[in-house]
Amino acid sequence: MMEVGRVCVKIAGRDSGNLAIVVDKPEGLFVLIDGNVRRKKCNIKHLEPTEQKIDVKAKASTEDVLAAMKKAGLEVKQRTVSKKEKKKSEKPKRKRKTKVKEEKPKKEKKASKK
């Protein structure tokens, strides 16, 4: 039942309630999913398959999966940008605090008597 292209609903975890597409079936009880969820390996016990199936190749890229979902008339959620994709903004350099040295009057040494 869990073949490549099967539309499923994620029922457990942080992405529960979102649509997922089976992208690859690597081994046993696990499948690779993508779509309105993060692309990751998922236990099939955490997925509820629907009757729909879309045409995607095995190990298709995320862009291909989202395009196929739009073509099939499925809702595609806007993805957030991951930390890796964000450009690192330059922080202003912190200036080190320096103490201002005040000149103290030097004590005069008394001449020793010999």
Phi and psi restraints in degrees (range 20) as a CNS / XPLOR table:
assign (resid 1 and name C) (resid 2 and name N)
       (resid 2 and name CA) (resid 2 and name C) 1.0 -92.2 20.0 2
assign (resid 2 and name N) (resid 2 and name CA)
       (resid 2 and name C) (resid 3 and name N) 1.0 83.1 20.0 2
assign (resid 2 and name C) (resid 3 and name N)
       (resid 3 and name CA) (resid 3 and name C) 1.0 -107.8 20.0 2
assign (resid 3 and name N) (resid 3 and name CA)
       (resid 3 and name C) (resid 4 and name N) 1.0 168.8 20.0 2
assign (resid 3 and name C) (resid 4 and name N)
       (resid 4 and name CA) (resid 4 and name C) 1.0 -62.2 20.0 2
assign (resid 4 and name N) (resid 4 and name CA)
       (resid 4 and name C) (resid 5 and name N) 1.0 128.9 20.0 2
assign (resid 4 and name C) (resid 5 and name N)
       (resid 5 and name CA) (resid 5 and name C) 1.0 100.3 20.0 2
assign (resid 5 and name N) (resid 5 and name CA)
       (resid 5 and name C) (resid 6 and name N) 1.0 -6.7 20.0 2
assign (resid 5 and name C) (resid 6 and name N)
       (resid 6 and name CA) (resid 6 and name C) 1.0 -69.8 20.0 2
assign (resid 6 and name N) (resid 6 and name CA)
       (resid 6 and name C) (resid 7 and name N) 1.0 131.9 20.0 2
assign (resid 6 and name C) (resid 7 and name N)
       (resid 7 and name CA) (resid 7 and name C) 1.0 -86.9 20.0 2
assign (resid 7 and name N) (resid 7 and name CA)
       (resid 7 and name C) (resid 8 and name N) 1.0 129.9 20.0 2
assign (resid 7 and name C) (resid 8 and name N)
       (resid 8 and name CA) (resid 8 and name C) 1.0 -131.6 20.0 2
assign (resid 8 and name N) (resid 8 and name CA)
       (resid 8 and name C) (resid 9 and name N) 1.0 164.3 20.0 2
assign (resid 8 and name C) (resid 9 and name N)
       (resid 9 and name CA) (resid 9 and name C) 1.0 -113.0 20.0 2
assign (resid 9 and name N) (resid 9 and name CA)
       (resid 9 and name C) (resid 10 and name N) 1.0 128.4 20.0 2
assign (resid 9 and name C) (resid 10 and name N)
       (resid 10 and name CA) (resid 10 and name C) 1.0 -76.0 20.0 2
assign (resid 10 and name N) (resid 10 and name CA)
       (resid 10 and name C) (resid 11 and name N) 1.0 126.1 20.0 2
assign (resid 10 and name C) (resid 11 and name N)
       (resid 11 and name CA) (resid 11 and name C) 1.0 -111.3 20.0 2
assign (resid 11 and name N) (resid 11 and name CA)
       (resid 11 and name C) (resid 12 and name N) 1.0 -2.0 20.0 2
assign (resid 11 and name C) (resid 12 and name N)
       (resid 12 and name CA) (resid 12 and name C) 1.0 -140.7 20.0 2
assign (resid 12 and name N) (resid 12 and name CA)
       (resid 12 and name C) (resid 13 and name N) 1.0 151.7 20.0 2
assign (resid 12 and name C) (resid 13 and name N)
       (resid 13 and name CA) (resid 13 and name C) 1.0 93.3 20.0 2
assign (resid 13 and name N) (resid 13 and name CA)
       (resid 13 and name C) (resid 14 and name N) 1.0 -172.9 20.0 2
assign (resid 13 and name C) (resid 14 and name N)
       (resid 14 and name CA) (resid 14 and name C) 1.0 -65.3 20.0 2
assign (resid 14 and name N) (resid 14 and name CA)
       (resid 14 and name C) (resid 15 and name N) 1.0 -29.4 20.0 2
assign (resid 14 and name C) (resid 15 and name N)
       (resid 15 and name CA) (resid 15 and name C) 1.0 -96.7 20.0 2
assign (resid 15 and name N) (resid 15 and name CA)
       (resid 15 and name C) (resid 16 and name N) 1.0 19.0 20.0 2
assign (resid 15 and name C) (resid 16 and name N)
       (resid 16 and name CA) (resid 16 and name C) 1.0 -62.6 20.0 2
assign (resid 16 and name N) (resid 16 and name CA)
       (resid 16 and name C) (resid 17 and name N) 1.0 142.3 20.0 2
assign (resid 16 and name C) (resid 17 and name N)
       (resid 17 and name CA) (resid 17 and name C) 1.0 90.6 20.0 2
assign (resid 17 and name N) (resid 17 and name CA)
       (resid 17 and name C) (resid 18 and name N) 1.0 -5.5 20.0 2
assign (resid 17 and name C) (resid 18 and name N)
       (resid 18 and name CA) (resid 18 and name C) 1.0 -99.4 20.0 2
assign (resid 18 and name N) (resid 18 and name CA)
       (resid 18 and name C) (resid 19 and name N) 1.0 155.3 20.0 2
assign (resid 18 and name C) (resid 19 and name N)
       (resid 19 and name CA) (resid 19 and name C) 1.0 -78.3 20.0 2
assign (resid 19 and name N) (resid 19 and name CA)
       (resid 19 and name C) (resid 20 and name N) 1.0 140.2 20.0 2
assign (resid 19 and name C) (resid 20 and name N)
       (resid 20 and name CA) (resid 20 and name C) 1.0 -134.9 20.0 2
assign (resid 20 and name N) (resid 20 and name CA)
       (resid 20 and name C) (resid 21 and name N) 1.0 148.1 20.0 2
assign (resid 20 and name C) (resid 21 and name N)
       (resid 21 and name CA) (resid 21 and name C) 1.0 -114.1 20.0 2
assign (resid 21 and name N) (resid 21 and name CA)
       (resid 21 and name C) (resid 22 and name N) 1.0 133.3 20.0 2
assign (resid 21 and name C) (resid 22 and name N)
       (resid 22 and name CA) (resid 22 and name C) 1.0 -74.7 20.0 2
assign (resid 22 and name N) (resid 22 and name CA)
       (resid 22 and name C) (resid 23 and name N) 1.0 121.4 20.0 2
assign (resid 22 and name C) (resid 23 and name N)
       (resid 23 and name CA) (resid 23 and name C) 1.0 -102.5 20.0 2
assign (resid 23 and name N) (resid 23 and name CA)
       (resid 23 and name C) (resid 24 and name N) 1.0 -30.6 20.0 2
assign (resid 23 and name C) (resid 24 and name N)
       (resid 24 and name CA) (resid 24 and name C) 1.0 -157.4 20.0 2
assign (resid 24 and name N) (resid 24 and name CA)
       (resid 24 and name C) (resid 25 and name N) 1.0 150.7 20.0 2
assign (resid 24 and name C) (resid 25 and name N)
       (resid 25 and name CA) (resid 25 and name C) 1.0 -119.1 20.0 2
assign (resid 25 and name N) (resid 25 and name CA)
       (resid 25 and name C) (resid 26 and name N) 1.0 86.0 20.0 2
assign (resid 25 and name C) (resid 26 and name N)
       (resid 26 and name CA) (resid 26 and name C) 1.0 -71.9 20.0 2
assign (resid 26 and name N) (resid 26 and name CA)
       (resid 26 and name C) (resid 27 and name N) 1.0 -44.1 20.0 2
assign (resid 26 and name C) (resid 27 and name N)
       (resid 27 and name CA) (resid 27 and name C) 1.0 -161.6 20.0 2
assign (resid 27 and name N) (resid 27 and name CA)
       (resid 27 and name C) (resid 28 and name N) 1.0 149.3 20.0 2
assign (resid 27 and name C) (resid 28 and name N)
       (resid 28 and name CA) (resid 28 and name C) 1.0 32.8 20.0 2
assign (resid 28 and name N) (resid 28 and name CA)
       (resid 28 and name C) (resid 29 and name N) 1.0 -117.0 20.0 2
assign (resid 28 and name C) (resid 29 and name N)
       (resid 29 and name CA) (resid 29 and name C) 1.0 -88.0 20.0 2
assign (resid 29 and name N) (resid 29 and name CA)
       (resid 29 and name C) (resid 30 and name N) 1.0 5.3 20.0 2
assign (resid 29 and name C) (resid 30 and name N)
       (resid 30 and name CA) (resid 30 and name C) 1.0 -112.9 20.0 2
assign (resid 30 and name N) (resid 30 and name CA)
       (resid 30 and name C) (resid 31 and name N) 1.0 147.4 20.0 2
assign (resid 30 and name C) (resid 31 and name N)
       (resid 31 and name CA) (resid 31 and name C) 1.0 -134.9 20.0 2
assign (resid 31 and name N) (resid 31 and name CA)
       (resid 31 and name C) (resid 32 and name N) 1.0 157.8 20.0 2
assign (resid 31 and name C) (resid 32 and name N)
       (resid 32 and name CA) (resid 32 and name C) 1.0 -94.9 20.0 2
assign (resid 32 and name N) (resid 32 and name CA)
       (resid 32 and name C) (resid 33 and name N) 1.0 125.4 20.0 2
assign (resid 32 and name C) (resid 33 and name N)
       (resid 33 and name CA) (resid 33 and name C) 1.0 -118.8 20.0 2
assign (resid 33 and name N) (resid 33 and name CA)
       (resid 33 and name C) (resid 34 and name N) 1.0 158.7 20.0 2
assign (resid 33 and name C) (resid 34 and name N)
       (resid 34 and name CA) (resid 34 and name C) 1.0 -157.1 20.0 2
assign (resid 34 and name N) (resid 34 and name CA)
       (resid 34 and name C) (resid 35 and name N) 1.0 172.3 20.0 2
assign (resid 34 and name C) (resid 35 and name N)
       (resid 35 and name CA) (resid 35 and name C) 1.0 129.8 20.0 2
assign (resid 35 and name N) (resid 35 and name CA)
       (resid 35 and name C) (resid 36 and name N) 1.0 -122.8 20.0 2
assign (resid 35 and name C) (resid 36 and name N)
       (resid 36 and name CA) (resid 36 and name C) 1.0 -84.2 20.0 2
assign (resid 36 and name N) (resid 36 and name CA)
       (resid 36 and name C) (resid 37 and name N) 1.0 14.6 20.0 2
assign (resid 36 and name C) (resid 37 and name N)
       (resid 37 and name CA) (resid 37 and name C) 1.0 -125.1 20.0 2
assign (resid 37 and name N) (resid 37 and name CA)
       (resid 37 and name C) (resid 38 and name N) 1.0 169.9 20.0 2
assign (resid 37 and name C) (resid 38 and name N)
       (resid 38 and name CA) (resid 38 and name C) 1.0 -70.8 20.0 2
assign (resid 38 and name N) (resid 38 and name CA)
       (resid 38 and name C) (resid 39 and name N) 1.0 141.4 20.0 2
assign (resid 38 and name C) (resid 39 and name N)
       (resid 39 and name CA) (resid 39 and name C) 1.0 -70.3 20.0 2
assign (resid 39 and name N) (resid 39 and name CA)
       (resid 39 and name C) (resid 40 and name N) 1.0 116.5 20.0 2
assign (resid 39 and name C) (resid 40 and name N)
       (resid 40 and name CA) (resid 40 and name C) 1.0 -164.6 20.0 2
assign (resid 40 and name N) (resid 40 and name CA)
       (resid 40 and name C) (resid 41 and name N) 1.0 168.1 20.0 2
assign (resid 40 and name C) (resid 41 and name N)
       (resid 41 and name CA) (resid 41 and name C) 1.0 -80.0 20.0 2
assign (resid 41 and name N) (resid 41 and name CA)
       (resid 41 and name C) (resid 42 and name N) 1.0 134.6 20.0 2
assign (resid 41 and name C) (resid 42 and name N)
       (resid 42 and name CA) (resid 42 and name C) 1.0 -137.3 20.0 2
assign (resid 42 and name N) (resid 42 and name CA)
       (resid 42 and name C) (resid 43 and name N) 1.0 143.1 20.0 2
assign (resid 42 and name C) (resid 43 and name N)
       (resid 43 and name CA) (resid 43 and name C) 1.0 -71.4 20.0 2
assign (resid 43 and name N) (resid 43 and name CA)
       (resid 43 and name C) (resid 44 and name N) 1.0 137.4 20.0 2
assign (resid 43 and name C) (resid 44 and name N)
       (resid 44 and name CA) (resid 44 and name C) 1.0 -68.8 20.0 2
assign (resid 44 and name N) (resid 44 and name CA)
       (resid 44 and name C) (resid 45 and name N) 1.0 -16.5 20.0 2
assign (resid 44 and name C) (resid 45 and name N)
       (resid 45 and name CA) (resid 45 and name C) 1.0 -70.4 20.0 2
assign (resid 45 and name N) (resid 45 and name CA)
       (resid 45 and name C) (resid 46 and name N) 1.0 -17.9 20.0 2
assign (resid 45 and name C) (resid 46 and name N)
       (resid 46 and name CA) (resid 46 and name C) 1.0 -94.8 20.0 2
assign (resid 46 and name N) (resid 46 and name CA)
       (resid 46 and name C) (resid 47 and name N) 1.0 6.9 20.0 2
assign (resid 46 and name C) (resid 47 and name N)
       (resid 47 and name CA) (resid 47 and name C) 1.0 -122.4 20.0 2
assign (resid 47 and name N) (resid 47 and name CA)
       (resid 47 and name C) (resid 48 and name N) 1.0 144.5 20.0 2
assign (resid 47 and name C) (resid 48 and name N)
       (resid 48 and name CA) (resid 48 and name C) 1.0 -116.1 20.0 2
assign (resid 48 and name N) (resid 48 and name CA)
       (resid 48 and name C) (resid 49 and name N) 1.0 109.4 20.0 2
assign (resid 48 and name C) (resid 49 and name N)
       (resid 49 and name CA) (resid 49 and name C) 1.0 -70.9 20.0 2
assign (resid 49 and name N) (resid 49 and name CA)
       (resid 49 and name C) (resid 50 and name N) 1.0 146.4 20.0 2
assign (resid 49 and name C) (resid 50 and name N)
       (resid 50 and name CA) (resid 50 and name C) 1.0 -106.5 20.0 2
assign (resid 50 and name N) (resid 50 and name CA)
       (resid 50 and name C) (resid 51 and name N) 1.0 178.6 20.0 2
assign (resid 50 and name C) (resid 51 and name N)
       (resid 51 and name CA) (resid 51 and name C) 1.0 -78.3 20.0 2
assign (resid 51 and name N) (resid 51 and name CA)
       (resid 51 and name C) (resid 52 and name N) 1.0 -17.8 20.0 2
assign (resid 51 and name C) (resid 52 and name N)
       (resid 52 and name CA) (resid 52 and name C) 1.0 -75.7 20.0 2
assign (resid 52 and name N) (resid 52 and name CA)
       (resid 52 and name C) (resid 53 and name N) 1.0 148.7 20.0 2
assign (resid 52 and name C) (resid 53 and name N)
       (resid 53 and name CA) (resid 53 and name C) 1.0 -143.2 20.0 2
assign (resid 53 and name N) (resid 53 and name CA)
       (resid 53 and name C) (resid 54 and name N) 1.0 136.2 20.0 2
assign (resid 53 and name C) (resid 54 and name N)
       (resid 54 and name CA) (resid 54 and name C) 1.0 -116.9 20.0 2
assign (resid 54 and name N) (resid 54 and name CA)
       (resid 54 and name C) (resid 55 and name N) 1.0 160.2 20.0 2
assign (resid 54 and name C) (resid 55 and name N)
       (resid 55 and name CA) (resid 55 and name C) 1.0 -87.5 20.0 2
assign (resid 55 and name N) (resid 55 and name CA)
       (resid 55 and name C) (resid 56 and name N) 1.0 107.2 20.0 2
assign (resid 55 and name C) (resid 56 and name N)
       (resid 56 and name CA) (resid 56 and name C) 1.0 -137.9 20.0 2
assign (resid 56 and name N) (resid 56 and name CA)
       (resid 56 and name C) (resid 57 and name N) 1.0 149.1 20.0 2
assign (resid 56 and name C) (resid 57 and name N)
       (resid 57 and name CA) (resid 57 and name C) 1.0 -77.7 20.0 2
assign (resid 57 and name N) (resid 57 and name CA)
       (resid 57 and name C) (resid 58 and name N) 1.0 158.1 20.0 2
assign (resid 57 and name C) (resid 58 and name N)
       (resid 58 and name CA) (resid 58 and name C) 1.0 -63.3 20.0 2
assign (resid 58 and name N) (resid 58 and name CA)
       (resid 58 and name C) (resid 59 and name N) 1.0 137.4 20.0 2
assign (resid 58 and name C) (resid 59 and name N)
       (resid 59 and name CA) (resid 59 and name C) 1.0 60.2 20.0 2
assign (resid 59 and name N) (resid 59 and name CA)
       (resid 59 and name C) (resid 60 and name N) 1.0 34.7 20.0 2
assign (resid 59 and name C) (resid 60 and name N)
       (resid 60 and name CA) (resid 60 and name C) 1.0 -67.1 20.0 2
assign (resid 60 and name N) (resid 60 and name CA)
       (resid 60 and name C) (resid 61 and name N) 1.0 152.0 20.0 2
assign (resid 60 and name C) (resid 61 and name N)
       (resid 61 and name CA) (resid 61 and name C) 1.0 -72.2 20.0 2
assign (resid 61 and name N) (resid 61 and name CA)
       (resid 61 and name C) (resid 62 and name N) 1.0 165.1 20.0 2
assign (resid 61 and name C) (resid 62 and name N)
       (resid 62 and name CA) (resid 62 and name C) 1.0 -61.3 20.0 2
assign (resid 62 and name N) (resid 62 and name CA)
       (resid 62 and name C) (resid 63 and name N) 1.0 -40.1 20.0 2
assign (resid 62 and name C) (resid 63 and name N)
       (resid 63 and name CA) (resid 63 and name C) 1.0 -62.1 20.0 2
assign (resid 63 and name N) (resid 63 and name CA)
       (resid 63 and name C) (resid 64 and name N) 1.0 -40.8 20.0 2
assign (resid 63 and name C) (resid 64 and name N)
       (resid 64 and name CA) (resid 64 and name C) 1.0 -64.5 20.0 2
assign (resid 64 and name N) (resid 64 and name CA)
       (resid 64 and name C) (resid 65 and name N) 1.0 -40.4 20.0 2
assign (resid 64 and name C) (resid 65 and name N)
       (resid 65 and name CA) (resid 65 and name C) 1.0 -65.8 20.0 2
assign (resid 65 and name N) (resid 65 and name CA)
       (resid 65 and name C) (resid 66 and name N) 1.0 -44.8 20.0 2
assign (resid 65 and name C) (resid 66 and name N)
       (resid 66 and name CA) (resid 66 and name C) 1.0 -65.8 20.0 2
assign (resid 66 and name N) (resid 66 and name CA)
       (resid 66 and name C) (resid 67 and name N) 1.0 -37.6 20.0 2
assign (resid 66 and name C) (resid 67 and name N)
       (resid 67 and name CA) (resid 67 and name C) 1.0 -64.7 20.0 2
assign (resid 67 and name N) (resid 67 and name CA)
       (resid 67 and name C) (resid 68 and name N) 1.0 -40.9 20.0 2
assign (resid 67 and name C) (resid 68 and name N)
       (resid 68 and name CA) (resid 68 and name C) 1.0 -66.5 20.0 2
assign (resid 68 and name N) (resid 68 and name CA)
       (resid 68 and name C) (resid 69 and name N) 1.0 -34.7 20.0 2
assign (resid 68 and name C) (resid 69 and name N)
       (resid 69 and name CA) (resid 69 and name C) 1.0 -66.7 20.0 2
assign (resid 69 and name N) (resid 69 and name CA)
       (resid 69 and name C) (resid 70 and name N) 1.0 -41.5 20.0 2
assign (resid 69 and name C) (resid 70 and name N)
       (resid 70 and name CA) (resid 70 and name C) 1.0 -63.8 20.0 2
assign (resid 70 and name N) (resid 70 and name CA)
       (resid 70 and name C) (resid 71 and name N) 1.0 -41.9 20.0 2
assign (resid 70 and name C) (resid 71 and name N)
       (resid 71 and name CA) (resid 71 and name C) 1.0 -63.7 20.0 2
assign (resid 71 and name N) (resid 71 and name CA)
       (resid 71 and name C) (resid 72 and name N) 1.0 -34.9 20.0 2
assign (resid 71 and name C) (resid 72 and name N)
       (resid 72 and name CA) (resid 72 and name C) 1.0 -81.8 20.0 2
assign (resid 72 and name N) (resid 72 and name CA)
       (resid 72 and name C) (resid 73 and name N) 1.0 -4.6 20.0 2
assign (resid 72 and name C) (resid 73 and name N)
       (resid 73 and name CA) (resid 73 and name C) 1.0 84.9 20.0 2
assign (resid 73 and name N) (resid 73 and name CA)
       (resid 73 and name C) (resid 74 and name N) 1.0 18.2 20.0 2
assign (resid 73 and name C) (resid 74 and name N)
       (resid 74 and name CA) (resid 74 and name C) 1.0 -89.0 20.0 2
assign (resid 74 and name N) (resid 74 and name CA)
       (resid 74 and name C) (resid 75 and name N) 1.0 149.5 20.0 2
assign (resid 74 and name C) (resid 75 and name N)
       (resid 75 and name CA) (resid 75 and name C) 1.0 -70.7 20.0 2
assign (resid 75 and name N) (resid 75 and name CA)
       (resid 75 and name C) (resid 76 and name N) 1.0 130.7 20.0 2
assign (resid 75 and name C) (resid 76 and name N)
       (resid 76 and name CA) (resid 76 and name C) 1.0 -113.7 20.0 2
assign (resid 76 and name N) (resid 76 and name CA)
       (resid 76 and name C) (resid 77 and name N) 1.0 121.9 20.0 2
assign (resid 76 and name C) (resid 77 and name N)
       (resid 77 and name CA) (resid 77 and name C) 1.0 -85.0 20.0 2
assign (resid 77 and name N) (resid 77 and name CA)
       (resid 77 and name C) (resid 78 and name N) 1.0 149.2 20.0 2
assign (resid 77 and name C) (resid 78 and name N)
       (resid 78 and name CA) (resid 78 and name C) 1.0 -70.2 20.0 2
assign (resid 78 and name N) (resid 78 and name CA)
       (resid 78 and name C) (resid 79 and name N) 1.0 131.1 20.0 2
assign (resid 78 and name C) (resid 79 and name N)
       (resid 79 and name CA) (resid 79 and name C) 1.0 -88.4 20.0 2
assign (resid 79 and name N) (resid 79 and name CA)
       (resid 79 and name C) (resid 80 and name N) 1.0 148.5 20.0 2
assign (resid 79 and name C) (resid 80 and name N)
       (resid 80 and name CA) (resid 80 and name C) 1.0 -88.2 20.0 2
assign (resid 80 and name N) (resid 80 and name CA)
       (resid 80 and name C) (resid 81 and name N) 1.0 155.1 20.0 2
assign (resid 80 and name C) (resid 81 and name N)
       (resid 81 and name CA) (resid 81 and name C) 1.0 -80.7 20.0 2
assign (resid 81 and name N) (resid 81 and name CA)
       (resid 81 and name C) (resid 82 and name N) 1.0 131.3 20.0 2
assign (resid 81 and name C) (resid 82 and name N)
       (resid 82 and name CA) (resid 82 and name C) 1.0 -75.5 20.0 2
assign (resid 82 and name N) (resid 82 and name CA)
       (resid 82 and name C) (resid 83 and name N) 1.0 166.4 20.0 2
assign (resid 82 and name C) (resid 83 and name N)
       (resid 83 and name CA) (resid 83 and name C) 1.0 -62.1 20.0 2
assign (resid 83 and name N) (resid 83 and name CA)
       (resid 83 and name C) (resid 84 and name N) 1.0 -34.1 20.0 2
assign (resid 83 and name C) (resid 84 and name N)
       (resid 84 and name CA) (resid 84 and name C) 1.0 -68.1 20.0 2
assign (resid 84 and name N) (resid 84 and name CA)
       (resid 84 and name C) (resid 85 and name N) 1.0 -34.0 20.0 2
assign (resid 84 and name C) (resid 85 and name N)
       (resid 85 and name CA) (resid 85 and name C) 1.0 -80.9 20.0 2
assign (resid 85 and name N) (resid 85 and name CA)
       (resid 85 and name C) (resid 86 and name N) 1.0 -21.0 20.0 2
assign (resid 85 and name C) (resid 86 and name N)
       (resid 86 and name CA) (resid 86 and name C) 1.0 -69.8 20.0 2
assign (resid 86 and name N) (resid 86 and name CA)
       (resid 86 and name C) (resid 87 and name N) 1.0 140.3 20.0 2
assign (resid 86 and name C) (resid 87 and name N)
       (resid 87 and name CA) (resid 87 and name C) 1.0 -81.7 20.0 2
assign (resid 87 and name N) (resid 87 and name CA)
       (resid 87 and name C) (resid 88 and name N) 1.0 138.5 20.0 2
assign (resid 87 and name C) (resid 88 and name N)
       (resid 88 and name CA) (resid 88 and name C) 1.0 -78.3 20.0 2
assign (resid 88 and name N) (resid 88 and name CA)
       (resid 88 and name C) (resid 89 and name N) 1.0 119.3 20.0 2
assign (resid 88 and name C) (resid 89 and name N)
       (resid 89 and name CA) (resid 89 and name C) 1.0 -80.5 20.0 2
assign (resid 89 and name N) (resid 89 and name CA)
       (resid 89 and name C) (resid 90 and name N) 1.0 143.5 20.0 2
assign (resid 89 and name C) (resid 90 and name N)
       (resid 90 and name CA) (resid 90 and name C) 1.0 -78.0 20.0 2
assign (resid 90 and name N) (resid 90 and name CA)
       (resid 90 and name C) (resid 91 and name N) 1.0 131.0 20.0 2
assign (resid 90 and name C) (resid 91 and name N)
       (resid 91 and name CA) (resid 91 and name C) 1.0 -85.6 20.0 2
assign (resid 91 and name N) (resid 91 and name CA)
       (resid 91 and name C) (resid 92 and name N) 1.0 145.9 20.0 2
assign (resid 91 and name C) (resid 92 and name N)
       (resid 92 and name CA) (resid 92 and name C) 1.0 -65.4 20.0 2
assign (resid 92 and name N) (resid 92 and name CA)
       (resid 92 and name C) (resid 93 and name N) 1.0 139.6 20.0 2
assign (resid 92 and name C) (resid 93 and name N)
       (resid 93 and name CA) (resid 93 and name C) 1.0 -70.6 20.0 2
assign (resid 93 and name N) (resid 93 and name CA)
       (resid 93 and name C) (resid 94 and name N) 1.0 135.9 20.0 2
assign (resid 93 and name C) (resid 94 and name N)
       (resid 94 and name CA) (resid 94 and name C) 1.0 -84.2 20.0 2
assign (resid 94 and name N) (resid 94 and name CA)
       (resid 94 and name C) (resid 95 and name N) 1.0 130.7 20.0 2
assign (resid 94 and name C) (resid 95 and name N)
       (resid 95 and name CA) (resid 95 and name C) 1.0 -87.2 20.0 2
assign (resid 95 and name N) (resid 95 and name CA)
       (resid 95 and name C) (resid 96 and name N) 1.0 138.3 20.0 2
assign (resid 95 and name C) (resid 96 and name N)
       (resid 96 and name CA) (resid 96 and name C) 1.0 -76.8 20.0 2
assign (resid 96 and name N) (resid 96 and name CA)
       (resid 96 and name C) (resid 97 and name N) 1.0 134.7 20.0 2
assign (resid 96 and name C) (resid 97 and name N)
       (resid 97 and name CA) (resid 97 and name C) 1.0 -73.0 20.0 2
assign (resid 97 and name N) (resid 97 and name CA)
       (resid 97 and name C) (resid 98 and name N) 1.0 132.4 20.0 2
assign (resid 97 and name C) (resid 98 and name N)
       (resid 98 and name CA) (resid 98 and name C) 1.0 -119.7 20.0 2
assign (resid 98 and name N) (resid 98 and name CA)
       (resid 98 and name C) (resid 99 and name N) 1.0 140.2 20.0 2
assign (resid 98 and name C) (resid 99 and name N)
       (resid 99 and name CA) (resid 99 and name C) 1.0 -83.9 20.0 2
assign (resid 99 and name N) (resid 99 and name CA)
       (resid 99 and name C) (resid 100 and name N) 1.0 136.8 20.0 2
assign (resid 99 and name C) (resid 100 and name N)
       (resid 100 and name CA) (resid 100 and name C) 1.0 -87.0 20.0 2
assign (resid 100 and name N) (resid 100 and name CA)
       (resid 100 and name C) (resid 101 and name N) 1.0 120.8 20.0 2
assign (resid 100 and name C) (resid 101 and name N)
       (resid 101 and name CA) (resid 101 and name C) 1.0 -86.0 20.0 2
assign (resid 101 and name N) (resid 101 and name CA)
       (resid 101 and name C) (resid 102 and name N) 1.0 126.3 20.0 2
assign (resid 101 and name C) (resid 102 and name N)
       (resid 102 and name CA) (resid 102 and name C) 1.0 -91.4 20.0 2
assign (resid 102 and name N) (resid 102 and name CA)
       (resid 102 and name C) (resid 103 and name N) 1.0 138.4 20.0 2
assign (resid 102 and name C) (resid 103 and name N)
       (resid 103 and name CA) (resid 103 and name C) 1.0 -80.1 20.0 2
assign (resid 103 and name N) (resid 103 and name CA)
       (resid 103 and name C) (resid 104 and name N) 1.0 122.4 20.0 2
assign (resid 103 and name C) (resid 104 and name N)
       (resid 104 and name CA) (resid 104 and name C) 1.0 -94.1 20.0 2
assign (resid 104 and name N) (resid 104 and name CA)
       (resid 104 and name C) (resid 105 and name N) 1.0 142.9 20.0 2
assign (resid 104 and name C) (resid 105 and name N)
       (resid 105 and name CA) (resid 105 and name C) 1.0 -64.4 20.0 2
assign (resid 105 and name N) (resid 105 and name CA)
       (resid 105 and name C) (resid 106 and name N) 1.0 132.9 20.0 2
assign (resid 105 and name C) (resid 106 and name N)
       (resid 106 and name CA) (resid 106 and name C) 1.0 -76.1 20.0 2
assign (resid 106 and name N) (resid 106 and name CA)
       (resid 106 and name C) (resid 107 and name N) 1.0 140.6 20.0 2
assign (resid 106 and name C) (resid 107 and name N)
       (resid 107 and name CA) (resid 107 and name C) 1.0 -79.2 20.0 2
assign (resid 107 and name N) (resid 107 and name CA)
       (resid 107 and name C) (resid 108 and name N) 1.0 135.7 20.0 2
assign (resid 107 and name C) (resid 108 and name N)
       (resid 108 and name CA) (resid 108 and name C) 1.0 -81.5 20.0 2
assign (resid 108 and name N) (resid 108 and name CA)
       (resid 108 and name C) (resid 109 and name N) 1.0 136.7 20.0 2
assign (resid 108 and name C) (resid 109 and name N)
       (resid 109 and name CA) (resid 109 and name C) 1.0 -81.9 20.0 2
assign (resid 109 and name N) (resid 109 and name CA)
       (resid 109 and name C) (resid 110 and name N) 1.0 136.8 20.0 2
assign (resid 109 and name C) (resid 110 and name N)
       (resid 110 and name CA) (resid 110 and name C) 1.0 -78.1 20.0 2
assign (resid 110 and name N) (resid 110 and name CA)
       (resid 110 and name C) (resid 111 and name N) 1.0 140.4 20.0 2
assign (resid 110 and name C) (resid 111 and name N)
       (resid 111 and name CA) (resid 111 and name C) 1.0 -70.6 20.0 2
assign (resid 111 and name N) (resid 111 and name CA)
       (resid 111 and name C) (resid 112 and name N) 1.0 131.7 20.0 2
assign (resid 111 and name C) (resid 112 and name N)
       (resid 112 and name CA) (resid 112 and name C) 1.0 -78.9 20.0 2
assign (resid 112 and name N) (resid 112 and name CA)
       (resid 112 and name C) (resid 113 and name N) 1.0 144.3 20.0 2
assign (resid 112 and name C) (resid 113 and name N)
       (resid 113 and name CA) (resid 113 and name C) 1.0 -93.1 20.0 2
assign (resid 113 and name N) (resid 113 and name CA)
       (resid 113 and name C) (resid 114 and name N) 1.0 131.6 20.0 2
